[in-house]
Amino acid sequence: MKTIIIEDEKPAARLLQRKLEKLNVEVGVMLHSVEESIAWFSKNEHPDLIFLDIQLSDGLSFEIFEKVEIKSAIIFTTAYDEFALRAFKLNSVDYLLKPIDEDDLEQAVSKFKERLPKKEKLQLDFEEIKKMLGNPFEKEYKKRFTVKIGQHLKVISIEEIECFFSENKGTYIHTFDNRNYLVESTLEVLEQELDAKEFYRINRKFIIPMKAIKEIVIYSNSRLKVILPSYGEDEVIVSREKVADFKVWIG
């Protein structure tokens, strides 16, 4: 079952993704605006199911359907109920109000599965059984990084990394032994290469691993400050818009 999320608030999209993973629903793509969605649907095979926020940063998501003919099933997610009638005129399975209740989400997913033709339902059941048994083709995350030191190359294990940070247009690894190494990547790329269960991007500058969190302190403007074992060059702050998602991540 191919599923995507269209949601302009990235923390909310990631939170929904985690809730869906608990229901064995894998999200392949996350889109964040009307413009981005139109471009994606114009170039890619449409999914089986879309979780769609109605009010996006650049307009109402209904504008997507005015530009692209979409045959996917849709579960709307929104903080407002004023668009319910218009939503149900489209290929809507359900209409979930934020904050999304996990029981309501499970019921909506079940409702979608019941609509599937018998052949597709059998295929879906097979995919879920395969996930339970373990998928040998599941995504492999980075376990080590190779960095250049002068004329030498050094291999750094993921276990040695206290954080990743960006500075002066460069991206660095900071290790638990208080050393910095320039890495040929960006934080955006690293977000895709690292296991999201173990690493989290707390702001534009830092990605930190769960095991490196020494202490969490309440900070100003509804933010949080993270104390790491050795990094002390700058304050490591969880940005305000990520605080709620960060709390979900740390459990």
C-alpha positions in Angstrom: 0.0 0.0 0.0 1.5 3.3 -1.1 0.8 6.1 1.3 1.8 9.8 1.4 1.2 12.7 3.8 0.5 16.3 2.7 1.0 18.5 5.7 2.6 22.0 5.9 3.8 21.6 9.5 6.7 19.1 9.4 6.6 18.1 13.1 2.9 17.3 12.7 3.7 15.3 9.6 6.4 13.3 11.4 4.1 12.7 14.3 1.4 11.3 12.0 4.0 9.2 10.3 4.9 7.6 13.6 1.3 6.9 14.5 0.8 5.3 11.1 3.9 3.1 11.6 2.3 1.7 14.7 -0.6 0.6 12.4 1.8 -1.0 9.9 1.2 1.8 7.4 4.4 2.9 5.8 4.6 6.5 4.5 6.7 6.8 1.4 6.6 10.6 0.7 5.8 13.7 2.7 4.7 16.9 0.9 4.3 20.3 2.5 2.5 22.7 0.1 0.0 23.0 -2.7 2.8 23.9 -5.2 5.0 21.0 -4.2 2.1 18.6 -4.3 1.0 19.6 -7.8 4.6 19.2 -9.0 4.9 15.7 -7.4 1.6 14.3 -8.6 2.4 15.5 -12.1 5.6 13.4 -12.2 5.0 10.4 -10.0 2.7 7.4 -9.8 -0.2 8.3 -7.5 -0.4 6.4 -4.1 -3.3 4.3 -2.8 -3.9 6.6 0.1 -3.3 10.3 0.9 -3.4 11.8 4.4 -4.2 15.4 3.5 -4.3 18.6 5.6 -6.8 21.1 4.1 -5.1 24.4 5.0 -1.5 24.4 3.7 1.0 27.2 3.9 0.3 28.4 0.3 -3.5 27.8 0.1 -6.2 25.2 0.5 -5.3 21.7 -0.6 -8.5 21.6 -2.8 -6.4 23.6 -5.3 -4.4 20.5 -5.9 -7.5 18.7 -7.4 -8.1 21.7 -9.6 -4.7 21.1 -11.3 -4.3 17.3 -11.2 -6.8 14.5 -11.5 -6.1 12.4 -8.4 -7.8 9.0 -8.0 -6.2 8.1 -4.7 -8.3 7.6 -1.6 -8.0 10.5 0.9 -8.2 10.8 4.6 -8.4 14.5 5.5 -6.6 15.9 8.5 -7.4 19.4 9.7 -8.0 21.6 12.7 -11.2 22.9 11.2 -14.5 21.2 10.5 -15.9 23.9 8.1 -14.6 22.1 5.0 -16.1 18.7 5.8 -18.9 18.8 3.2 -16.5 19.9 0.4 -14.0 17.2 1.4 -16.6 14.4 1.2 -17.4 15.4 -2.4 -13.9 14.2 -3.3 -12.7 10.6 -2.9 -12.7 10.9 0.8 -12.5 7.9 3.2 -12.7 9.9 6.4 -12.2 13.4 8.0 -10.0 13.6 11.1 -9.9 16.6 13.3 -6.6 17.6 14.9 -5.2 16.7 17.3 -5.6 13.3 15.7 -6.8 10.6 18.1 -5.0 7.3 17.6 -8.3 5.3 17.8 -9.9 7.5 15.2 -6.8 7.1 13.0 -6.9 3.3 13.3 -10.6 3.3 12.5 -10.0 5.5 9.4 -7.3 3.2 8.1 -9.5 0.1 8.7 -12.3 1.9 6.8 -9.9 2.4 3.8 -8.8 -1.3 3.9 -12.4 -2.4 3.8 -12.9 -0.5 0.5 -10.0 -2.3 -1.2 -10.9 -5.0 -3.8 -10.3 -8.5 -2.5 -7.1 -9.0 -4.4 -5.6 -5.8 -3.1 -6.6 -6.7 0.5 -4.8 -10.0 0.2 -1.7 -8.2 -1.1 -2.0 -5.8 1.8 -2.3 -8.6 4.3 0.8 -10.3 2.8 2.8 -7.0 3.1 1.9 -6.7 6.8 2.8 -10.3 7.5 6.1 -9.7 5.7 6.8 -6.7 8.0 6.1 -8.8 11.1 8.5 -11.5 9.9 11.1 -8.9 9.0 11.9 -7.5 5.6 15.4 -8.3 4.3 15.2 -5.3 1.9 14.3 -2.7 4.5 16.3 0.5 4.5 19.8 0.4 5.8 21.0 3.4 7.8 24.5 4.8 8.0 26.7 2.9 10.4 30.0 4.8 9.8 31.4 7.9 8.1 34.7 8.4 6.4 36.4 11.8 6.9 39.5 13.3 5.5 42.3 14.5 7.9 45.1 15.9 5.8 46.3 13.1 3.5 44.6 10.5 5.7 41.2 9.0 5.9 39.5 8.2 9.2 36.5 6.0 9.7 34.1 7.1 12.5 31.6 4.7 13.8 28.0 5.9 14.4 28.6 4.9 18.1 31.3 7.5 18.5 29.1 10.5 17.4 27.8 12.9 20.0 26.1 15.2 17.4 26.2 16.6 13.9 26.3 20.4 13.5 26.6 23.0 10.7 28.9 26.0 10.8 30.2 28.4 8.2 28.5 26.4 5.4 30.2 23.2 6.5 28.8 20.2 8.3 30.7 18.6 11.2 30.7 15.4 13.3 31.4 16.0 17.0 32.5 12.9 18.8 32.3 11.8 22.4 36.0 12.4 22.8 35.4 16.1 22.0 36.8 16.2 18.5 35.3 17.8 15.3 35.5 16.4 11.8 34.3 18.0 8.6 32.0 15.6 6.7 31.0 15.9 3.0 27.3 16.1 3.5 24.5 18.4 4.7 22.1 18.1 7.6 19.3 17.6 5.1 21.0 14.6 3.6 22.0 13.2 7.0 18.3 13.3 8.1 17.5 10.8 5.4 20.6 8.6 6.1 20.2 8.3 9.9 17.8 6.2 11.8 15.0 8.6 12.9 14.5 6.5 16.1 18.0 7.2 17.2 18.7 10.7 15.7 16.7 13.8 15.7 17.2 17.3 14.1 16.4 19.7 16.9 16.9 22.9 14.9 18.6 24.2 11.7 22.1 23.6 13.2 22.0 20.3 15.1 21.2 16.6 14.8 21.6 14.7 18.0 21.5 11.0 19.0 19.2 9.9 21.8 22.1 8.3 23.7 24.0 11.6 23.8 21.4 13.5 25.8 22.8 14.1 29.2 20.2 16.5 30.5 17.2 18.5 29.2 16.5 22.0 30.7 13.5 24.2 30.2 14.7 27.3 28.2 13.2 30.7 27.3 10.3 31.2 24.8 8.9 27.7 25.3 12.1 26.0 24.1 14.3 23.3 25.5 18.1 23.2 26.1 19.9 19.9 25.7 23.1 19.3 27.6 25.6 17.0 25.7 28.6 15.2 27.3 31.4 17.2 25.7 30.0 19.7 23.1 30.1 23.2 24.6 30.9 25.6 21.8 27.2 26.8 21.4 24.0 26.2 23.3 22.1 23.2 21.9 18.5 24.4 21.8 15.4 22.6 20.6 13.5 25.1 18.5 10.1 26.1 19.7 8.2 24.5 16.7 9.9 21.2 17.3 9.5 20.9 21.1 6.2 18.9 20.9 7.6 16.4 18.3 10.9 16.2 20.3 9.0 15.2 23.4 7.3 12.4 21.4 10.6 11.3 20.0 12.3 10.9 23.5 9.2 9.1 24.7 
